[in-house]
């Protein structure tokens, strides 16, 4: 299919949306790719990267190599993803620290709408698809309850973290950034982008390339042989991820940065949420969340000295996130 400049511009915009989503721990860029209509082409394109492309380059020239690579698609998408990821990671860090309820509310609405649009692509429901849906939801929910590890900047660890996180980033519902949080690599990577530490970024990127080329082949095979079951599993992943996205949280265990020790948050503050405590002392680095649980907006307010739960603004942002998916889906229905 012949594409024009505006088609590639739309792909870049989808890449921007994917990069912004992947920068937030709890939201998957794979979900955005699936909703916007480029997921299967993305997986197929990545899985087709192999040594035969080098032979094509040597025997048939760069043009044939670029066509076999689907290079224009990859380039347009990567421009959007990398530009957005590098810049939005800084913005996401600020919003998560200063306005956590509002940013999570927007993405909660986005994920709710994603469940509907991904689920409707399942062409046939049977016991296998229902079981896959349930397994996916349980697995993703379990991932959201895992405690975070201490930060680690070892080069080998960063390489492995990149390989693992990229697999999650291309899975709808499983957040690559949240996997980085669990592994203890999110702060290291965000600091690397903030300080433009190209050595750490390159090590992480190399791991991501290795993981991406390997895992994409598995996904391509699953879509080819078990399309409906795979989509049901991915839909379950998205459902299970809602626990992480829920805007109102109670902090259970935290990690003290200076000592590396884990302790109950009740020993740190009489408040119920680390985010509220950090805003009051204007210090976001002394403690890191290890485990937390979702609570109602009213419980959130009561355990935090009657702090404003921002319920009405949150509802408005949930609706805005929900409508954003309708826009992306409409764009995705256009030929790209």
N, C-alpha and C positions, 0 to 999 in steps of 0.2 A: 504494500500500500504506500503510495506516494504521499509524503507529508509536506506541508508548507511551513513557513516560518512561524505563523501564528499557532500551528499545532504544537511545535516544539516549545513555544513560549508558554502554552498551557501546561505542558509536561513539566517545565521549570517551576511554574507556580504550584503544581502538585508536589514537586520536590521540596519547595519552601514549606508547605504544610506538613510534609512528612518529617522534615528536619526539626521544625518547631515542636511537633508532637514527641519526637524521640528525645528532645532535650529535657522533657518533663518526666521525672521518675513516677511512672504509673500509667503513662499513655504510650501507645505503640504506633510507630510510623507505618507498620504493616497494616493497621486498621485503616489508615488514611489511604494507602495504596489500594486496598481492596474496595473501599467505598468509591474512590475516584476512577475506578475502572482500569487500572494499569497493573494490578497485582500479578496476574498470570503472565503477562508479557515480561514483567520484571523478573519473576522467578525463572522463566524460560530463558531469558537473555543471559542471566547470571550463570545458569547451569550449562549454557553452551560455551562458556569460556574454558578452553582447553588447549593442549599443545598443538592441535591441528590448525589453530589459528596462526601459529608461527609459520607452519608450512605454507599456508595460504599467502601470508605476507611475503615469503621468500619466492614463491613460484608465480603468484598472480599479481603481486603488487599491493600497495597500500589501500587503494580504492576497494578492491575485492575483500581485503582484510577488514576494513572499516564496515563494509556492508554486512559481512558475516558476523561481525561483532555486535551489530545493531548499535554502532557507535554514536550516531546522532541522538538516539534515545537515551543511552547511558550518560552522554555528556550533558544533555539538557537537564536530566534528572539530578545528576550529581552537582551541577552548578546550584540548583535550588536547595538540595539537601545540605551541602556543606556550608553554603552561605548562611542559611537559616540556622543550622545547628550551632555553628560557632558563635553567632550573634545572639540567638535566642537563649542559649545556655546561660549567658550573663543575665538577661532579662528574667528568665525563669527563676534563677537563684534569688534575685531581688523580690519577685512576686511571691515566691514560696515563703520567704522570710517575713515580708512586710504585709502581704495580703493573701495568706494561705487559703482562707475560706473562699475568696472570690475566684482565684485561679482554679481551685479544685472544683468549684461549682460549674464553671464553664466547661471544663473537661468531663465532668460527670454527665452533663447534658449531651455532650458530643458522643460519649460512649453508649448512652442509652439509645440514641438514634442509630448508632452503628450496629447494635444488636438486631434491630429491625431490618436494616438494609442488607446486612450480611446474611441473616437467616432466610430472607426471601429468595436468595439465590439458590437455595437447596431445592432441587427439582423433584426429589422423591423422598418422602419420609417413611421409614420402616424401623424395626427394632434396633438395627445397627446404628442408624443415625441418631435415634433418641439416646442410646447408650453412650455414643460418642459425645453428644451434647453434654450429658451429665458428667462424664469423665473429664471433659475439658473444663467445665465450670468448677468442679471439685479441685482439680489440679491447679488451676489459676488462683483460686481462693487460697489454697494452701501456700502457694508461692508468696502471696501478699502478707501472710502471717509470719513468714520466716524472719528471724532477727537479723539485723545488719551486723556485719563484721567490722573490725577495726580497719582504718585506712592503711593501705599498703602501696608502696611505690616501687617495689622490686621490678626490674625490667621483665623477667620471665613471667611474673604475676600479671603485669600489664598486658603482655602478649596473650596470655590465656584468658584474661578478662575481656579483651577485645574479641577473641574468637567466640566466647560464650555469649557475650552481650549482643553481638551482631545477629546471632541466631534468633534471639528474642526480638530484636528490632524488626525482623521481617516476618515475625509471627503476629498476626492480629490478636490483640488482647494481652499479649505478654510484653511488658515494657522493658526494652533494653536498658534504659536509664535506671529503672528500678532494680534490675539485676545487678547493675554496677553499684547501687546503694547496698544491696545485700552482700555483695562481694567485698565492699569496702573500697571500691575504686572510683566512686562518683566524684568525691571531693578532689582526689588526686588528679583526675582528668579535667574537672572544671577549673582547677587551679592552673593546670597546664595550658588550657585555652586562654585563661585570663592573663597569664604571664607569657604567652606565646612560647612555651617550652617545646620546641619542635622535636627534640629527641624523644620525649615521652609520648607526644602525639603520634610520631612515626612508628614507635614500637606498638602502641595500641592499634594504629591503623593497619599494620602488617598482620597482627593477629586477627583483626576484623576481616581482612581480605581472605585469609586462610579459612576462617570459619564460614564466611559467606559462600565461597566457591564449593565447599563441601556440603553444607546444609541445603543449599538451593537445589541440588540434585535429588536429595531425598524428597523435598517438597514437590518438585516437578513430577517425580514418579508417583507420589500419592495422588496428585491432582489427575494424573492420567488414568490411574487404575481404580481410585476410590474417591471420585470427585465429591459426591454428596456426603459421604462419611467424613471426609477431610474438612469440608465446609462446616459440617455440624460440630466437629471438634474445635475448629477455630471460633465458631459462634459461642461455644461453651467457654473458651478462653476469655472472650470479651465479657461474658456475663460474670465470670469469677473475678475479673479484674476490678469490678465495681467497688469491692470492699476497699481497695487501695485508694480509689478516687474520692470516696465519700468525704465531704468537706470538714465534718466535725469529728475531731479525734480526742481521745483521752490517752495521755502518755503513761506507759506502764514502766518500762525500763529505759534508762539513758546511759550513754557512755561519756565519761568525763575525759575530755581531750588531753588534759595535762598528765593524767595518770594511766589512761587506757583501761580504767576499771569500769565495770558495769554495775549500776546501782538502781534501786527503785526511785522513780522520779519523786515520790513522796518524801524522800530524804533530802531532796534539793529545794523543793518549794511546796507551799500549801496549795498552790494552784493545781489544776488538773491537766493542763496542756503545756508542753514545752514551748510551743510557738508563742503562746501568750506571755509566758515567763521571759522568753528571749526578747520580745518586743518591749517589755517593761524595763529590762535592764540594758537594752540596746546592745546586746552581745549575742551573736549568732554562732560563735565558734567554740565556746567553752564546753558545750554539751551537744551530743548527737543522739537522735532517737534510735533506739534499738528495737523495741516493740511498742505497739499502740493498738487501740481498739476503737471501732466506730461507735459513736453515741448520737443520740438525738440532738437537735439544735438547742433544745431547752435544757437537757442535761449538761451540754457543753457550757451553756451560760451559767448554770448553777455551780459547777465545779471550778469555775474561773472567776469567782467574786462578781457574779452578775454582769460579766463582760457582754458587750453587744454581739449577738450571734449572727447579725447581718442577714437574717433570714430572707427578707423581701428582696434585697439586692441579689442574694444567692439564687433565689428562685428565678429572677429575671435573667441571670447569667446562665442558669441551667437551660432555660428556654432558648437563649441565644446560641448556646452550644448545640442544642438539638437542631435548630434551624440551619446552623452552619453545615451540618451533614447533608441536609436537603440541597443546599447550594452545591456542595462537592459532588453529590450524586448526580445532580443535573449536568454539571460539567463533565462528569465521567461518562454520561450517556452520549456525549458528542463523540464523533469519530476523532481519534487521536493517533 
